């Protein structure tokens, strides 16, 4: 018998569970970042010192920008995980898009949305 060309349905089920857990956590994090952007302005009228107010608003803007970057990154991660679920349904999950060989289980457990095997990833730099 030759080299395996795809993971079994049982193995795909295991990976699906890993992805679903990561997806749930990622969605929670994304919602938190999004909420900190939209509800993060707790400016009240108690402080009337102009200097302090400028510094506070500057910090709030910086914080919102950081939260925005984190939210974008989290959304991209969610999209990658969702794409991995589609590959599971198509039974193409775990196949390197460069070499066509199976990506190691260890790599997929660590990075479940991976589309490249370690060798292909290294050759890209």
Rosetta silent file (secondary structure, phi, psi, omega in degrees, C-alpha in Angstrom):
SEQUENCE: XXXXXXXXXXXXXXXXXXXXXXXXXXXXXXXXXXXXXXXXXXXXXXXXXXXXXXXXXXXXXXXXXXXXXXXXXXXXXXXXXXXXXXXXXXXXXXXXXXXXXXXXXXXXXXXXXXXXXXXXXXXXX
SCORE:     score description
SCORE:     0.000 S_00000001
   1 L     0.000  136.912 -176.313    0.000    0.000    0.000 S_00000001
   2 L   -80.978 -168.711 -179.746    1.340    3.445   -0.935 S_00000001
   3 L   -69.368  142.523  178.269    1.534    6.709    0.921 S_00000001
   4 L   -62.363  137.148 -179.280   -1.686    8.071    2.429 S_00000001
   5 L  -105.922  -14.750  176.554   -3.248   10.764    0.251 S_00000001
   6 L  -156.135  162.721  177.533   -5.885   12.043    2.701 S_00000001
   7 L   -79.987  150.193  179.671   -6.949   11.750    6.314 S_00000001
   8 L   -70.636  164.154  178.831   -9.662    9.287    7.276 S_00000001
   9 H   -59.116  -37.184  179.479  -13.149   10.451    8.229 S_00000001
  10 H   -64.619  -43.808  178.576  -12.347    9.640   11.865 S_00000001
  11 H   -65.632  -40.147  178.673   -9.182   11.775   11.750 S_00000001
  12 H   -62.905  -35.819  178.475  -11.097   14.588   10.033 S_00000001
  13 H   -63.805  -41.361  178.056  -13.686   14.438   12.818 S_00000001
  14 H   -61.271  -46.020  179.903  -10.903   14.915   15.400 S_00000001
  15 H   -65.246  -35.826  179.534   -9.543   17.940   13.517 S_00000001
  16 H   -61.763  -41.423  178.667  -13.048   19.360   13.164 S_00000001
  17 H   -62.846  -42.240  178.360  -13.469   19.282   16.959 S_00000001
  18 H   -60.899  -46.078 -177.831  -10.139   21.094   17.422 S_00000001
  19 H   -65.558  -42.850 -179.499  -11.139   23.735   14.876 S_00000001
  20 H   -61.478  -39.420  177.167  -14.606   24.235   16.355 S_00000001
  21 H   -64.190  -45.664  179.937  -13.095   24.837   19.809 S_00000001
  22 H   -65.555  -36.490 -179.981  -10.593   27.330   18.414 S_00000001
  23 H   -65.419  -41.175  178.656  -13.336   28.982   16.368 S_00000001
  24 H   -62.485  -46.450  179.176  -15.524   29.456   19.430 S_00000001
  25 H   -64.508  -42.470 -179.676  -12.655   31.031   21.394 S_00000001
  26 H   -63.227  -39.217  179.650  -11.647   33.196   18.429 S_00000001
  27 H   -66.491  -39.422  176.578  -15.216   34.453   18.037 S_00000001
  28 H   -61.622  -45.292  179.641  -15.358   35.368   21.743 S_00000001
  29 H   -63.506  -42.516  179.586  -12.087   37.277   21.430 S_00000001
  30 H   -61.101  -45.048  179.196  -13.286   39.021   18.275 S_00000001
  31 H   -61.174  -38.660  179.010  -16.523   40.074   19.967 S_00000001
  32 H   -64.628  -45.905  179.121  -14.527   41.428   22.913 S_00000001
  33 H   -62.379  -44.403 -178.648  -12.250   43.486   20.640 S_00000001
  34 H   -61.747  -42.118 -179.546  -15.211   44.754   18.647 S_00000001
  35 H   -67.367  -35.329  179.345  -17.042   45.748   21.805 S_00000001
  36 H   -69.724  -23.972  177.799  -13.991   47.588   23.157 S_00000001
  37 H   -78.628  -46.103 -173.472  -13.903   49.613   19.938 S_00000001
  38 H   -81.722  -27.383 -177.854  -17.581   50.525   19.838 S_00000001
  39 L  -115.410   13.569 -171.606  -18.213   50.993   23.571 S_00000001
  40 L   -80.694   -4.207 -176.653  -14.746   52.038   24.654 S_00000001
  41 L   -93.689   92.675 -179.646  -15.293   55.755   25.032 S_00000001
  42 L   -96.856   37.539  179.103  -16.006   56.233   28.692 S_00000001
  43 L   -67.412  124.704  176.938  -15.343   59.990   28.638 S_00000001
  44 L  -115.362  174.373 -175.160  -17.230   61.612   31.448 S_00000001
  45 L   -94.556    4.984 -177.513  -17.652   65.273   32.369 S_00000001
  46 L   -69.324  -34.270 -178.648  -16.019   65.056   35.793 S_00000001
  47 L   -95.460  117.372 -179.035  -12.569   65.949   34.502 S_00000001
  48 L  -109.064    2.430  178.542  -12.416   69.465   33.079 S_00000001
  49 L   -70.632  116.363 -176.455   -8.637   69.803   32.920 S_00000001
  50 H   -59.731  -40.738 -178.717   -7.879   70.363   29.203 S_00000001
  51 H   -63.530  -47.819 -179.639   -4.382   68.821   29.359 S_00000001
  52 H   -62.131  -40.682 -178.182   -5.564   65.683   31.076 S_00000001
  53 H   -62.772  -42.200  179.061   -8.506   65.384   28.698 S_00000001
  54 H   -62.537  -45.264  179.374   -6.226   65.574   25.628 S_00000001
  55 H   -63.515  -42.020 -179.118   -3.944   62.883   27.047 S_00000001
  56 H   -64.061  -44.142  179.400   -6.885   60.695   27.974 S_00000001
  57 H   -66.074  -36.565  176.862   -8.465   61.009   24.528 S_00000001
  58 H   -62.719  -44.211  178.924   -5.108   60.277   22.908 S_00000001
  59 H   -65.544  -39.676  179.627   -4.734   57.113   24.958 S_00000001
  60 H   -65.254  -39.463  178.621   -8.310   56.091   24.176 S_00000001
  61 H   -64.864  -45.005  178.867   -7.705   56.585   20.445 S_00000001
  62 H   -60.927  -43.242  179.715   -4.506   54.547   20.604 S_00000001
  63 H   -62.641  -40.724  178.152   -6.305   51.839   22.527 S_00000001
  64 H   -66.256  -38.581  178.140   -9.109   51.763   19.949 S_00000001
  65 H   -63.020  -44.874  178.162   -6.581   51.549   17.111 S_00000001
  66 H   -61.700  -45.400  179.050   -4.846   48.619   18.799 S_00000001
  67 H   -61.864  -37.091  178.180   -8.183   46.911   19.443 S_00000001
  68 H   -63.748  -43.620  177.925   -9.081   47.507   15.793 S_00000001
  69 H   -63.180  -43.835  179.368   -5.871   45.849   14.606 S_00000001
  70 H   -64.110  -39.540  178.981   -6.429   42.925   16.953 S_00000001
  71 H   -64.258  -42.369  178.447  -10.040   42.604   15.784 S_00000001
  72 H   -62.130  -44.202  179.854   -8.941   42.553   12.126 S_00000001
  73 H   -63.665  -40.685  179.845   -6.330   39.924   12.858 S_00000001
  74 H   -65.717  -40.171  178.607   -8.858   37.857   14.805 S_00000001
  75 H   -62.834  -40.732  177.650  -11.381   38.097   11.969 S_00000001
  76 H   -62.557  -42.562  178.034   -8.753   36.844    9.511 S_00000001
  77 H   -61.045  -43.320  178.335   -8.012   33.927   11.866 S_00000001
  78 H   -60.580  -43.447  179.452  -11.748   33.120   12.047 S_00000001
  79 H   -63.263  -39.191  177.448  -11.955   33.129    8.244 S_00000001
  80 H   -64.169  -41.821  178.954   -8.976   30.754    8.020 S_00000001
  81 H   -65.345  -40.668  178.560  -10.616   28.393   10.532 S_00000001
  82 H   -64.727  -38.206  176.807  -13.903   28.509    8.591 S_00000001
  83 H   -64.465  -36.423  177.457  -12.032   27.723    5.371 S_00000001
  84 H   -64.006  -38.505  177.195  -10.436   24.750    7.151 S_00000001
  85 H   -63.495  -37.661  176.913  -13.925   23.474    8.048 S_00000001
  86 H   -63.838  -42.518  178.309  -14.885   23.687    4.364 S_00000001
  87 H   -63.230  -34.602  176.511  -11.782   21.654    3.464 S_00000001
  88 H   -63.558  -46.749  179.564  -12.828   19.052    6.040 S_00000001
  89 H   -60.989  -36.632  179.628  -16.271   18.802    4.428 S_00000001
  90 L   -82.022   -4.580 -177.261  -14.618   18.477    0.992 S_00000001
  91 L    61.407   30.283  175.239  -12.180   15.896    2.427 S_00000001
  92 L  -110.159    5.590 -178.277   -9.226   17.968    1.206 S_00000001
  93 L   -65.828  138.918  174.666   -8.177   19.039    4.704 S_00000001
  94 L    86.212    5.278  178.620   -4.558   18.452    5.648 S_00000001
  95 E  -100.519  124.388 -178.366   -3.247   18.278    2.090 S_00000001
  96 L   -62.799  130.799 -178.055   -0.381   20.678    1.379 S_00000001
  97 L   -75.909  -12.669  177.880   -1.330   23.108   -1.372 S_00000001
  98 L   -95.329  -48.049 -173.598    2.267   23.179   -2.658 S_00000001
  99 L   -98.602  -21.728 -176.970    3.395   19.549   -2.512 S_00000001
 100 L    80.051    1.003  178.705    0.075   17.660   -2.456 S_00000001
 101 L   -90.467  165.061  178.472    1.362   15.569    0.459 S_00000001
 102 E   -71.832  137.095  173.041   -0.312   15.236    3.842 S_00000001
 103 L   -78.019  139.035 -176.145    0.539   17.861    6.435 S_00000001
 104 L   -60.791  147.359  178.789    1.689   16.181    9.649 S_00000001
 105 H   -59.853  -38.260 -179.228   -0.903   15.661   12.375 S_00000001
 106 H   -60.018  -43.915  179.625    1.346   17.450   14.860 S_00000001
 107 H   -65.254  -42.960 -178.836    1.397   20.570   12.677 S_00000001
 108 H   -68.009  -31.579  176.741   -2.364   20.480   12.145 S_00000001
 109 H   -69.442  -34.869  179.863   -3.002   20.110   15.864 S_00000001
 110 H   -80.127  -40.510 -178.488   -0.825   23.167   16.518 S_00000001
 111 L  -130.780   80.356 -171.361   -2.011   25.195   13.500 S_00000001
 112 L   -65.433  -13.144  178.429   -5.323   23.642   12.437 S_00000001
 113 L   -99.237   10.022 -177.859   -5.836   26.087    9.557 S_00000001
 114 L   -61.237  141.203  175.918   -2.439   25.297    7.967 S_00000001
 115 L  -120.700    0.913  178.692   -2.445   24.742    4.213 S_00000001
 116 L  -125.511  140.628  172.867    1.283   24.125    3.847 S_00000001
 117 L   -73.818  167.603 -177.120    3.462   21.320    5.167 S_00000001
 118 H   -58.629  -44.121 -178.280    6.581   22.344    7.096 S_00000001
 119 H   -60.998  -44.522  179.388    8.897   21.783    4.110 S_00000001
 120 H   -65.681  -39.967  179.702    6.772   23.978    1.816 S_00000001
 121 H   -62.656  -43.519 -179.665    6.471   26.636    4.544 S_00000001
 122 H   -65.642  -38.621 -177.981   10.261   26.702    5.019 S_00000001
 123 H   -68.635  -22.814  176.124   10.921   26.977    1.302 S_00000001
 124 H   -76.820  -19.338  178.228    8.719   30.093    1.170 S_00000001
 125 L    97.905    0.000    0.000   10.962   31.709    3.757 S_00000001
